[in-house]
Amino acid sequence: MRVAVYSNHTKESNKVTNQINQGLKENNIEIDDRAPDIVLTIGGDGTLLSAFHHYREQLEHVRFVGIHTGHLGFYTDWRDYEVDKLIDSLKQDNGQRVSYPLVDVDIKYTDGTKEHFVALNESTIKKIENTMVCDIYIKGQLFERFRGDGLCISTPTGSTGYNKSIGGAVIDPSLLGIQLGEIASINNRVFRTLGSPIIVGQDQYLDLKLRTVDQLIVSCDQYQAHGLNEKRLIDSIHYQISARQIYFARYRHTNFWERVDEAFIGGAK
């Protein structure tokens, strides 16, 4: 087994990193940051998202394990004081894994060029100044014309992030699909959108056809995919559930709704 250690390099994370590196060496577990079988992330959900994008070309061969050294995260199963237990679990690893869905993001530019990205949590498209106008197609059929600040397209596991902050629904990760949420939409007697989050199934897809020529910011998991400093203008963006997945080495599993309860309600029983 080859293990990579990916840290956010805070004081507490560096302490845990040193403990893990020592434990791996003492148990003859190979440390390999280039072609690992397992990636240990030390920090929080942001650190795991960063590691996901760092190893995105190796997703079929890599499993992730999250250790949080701060606030409770949705992707982190281990605490900073459980290093010895984690090392023991690595020694007994038998390939067990669970998977989470990803969303494909395909940007088409007005000059005919294209770019492909993938997101674990969400992708957003925003206009900094004035109003963004785009037609929303669901599986090739025009649904509505959106006017507002932007849109957020999220996965089920990403539904507790940015999506929730704009009024989106929290979706059980066993339900495969993508959710589209509006960011400050314009709704009056002249312009009208549904005004509610839209959830489409695994066999469906979304196309956003831009009606404004101004430059936009497109992000994938808060990492910029297209920015205002780029000269190319976006023609359309295609979103659908990816054929690829992210895998976690779940030596123990925390129920999704327990995570939601702990993070947002505080253990109400």
Salt bridges, closest charged atoms under 4 A:
ASP32 OD2 - ARG2 NE 3.66
ASP37 OD1 - ARG2 NH2 3.51
GLU57 OE2 - ARG56 NE 3.92
GLU60 OE2 - ARG244 NE 2.95
ASP77 OD2 - ARG250 NE 2.06
ASP77 OD1 - ARG259 NH2 2.19
GLU82 OE1 - ARG252 NH2 2.55
ASP93 OD2 - ARG63 NH1 2.91
ASP104 OD1 - HIS116 NE2 3.53
ASP106 OD1 - HIS116 ND1 2.82
GLU115 OE1 - ARG232 NH2 3.09
ASP135 OD1 - ARG145 NE 2.63
ASP135 OD2 - ARG211 NH1 3.59
ASP207 OD1 - HIS238 ND1 2.74
ASP214 OD2 - LYS127 NZ 3.68
ASP221 OD2 - HIS53 NE2 2.80
GLU230 OE1 - HIS226 ND1 3.21
GLU230 OE1 - ARG232 NH2 3.65
ASP235 OD1 - LYS209 NZ 2.64
ASP261 OD2 - LYS269 NZ 2.74
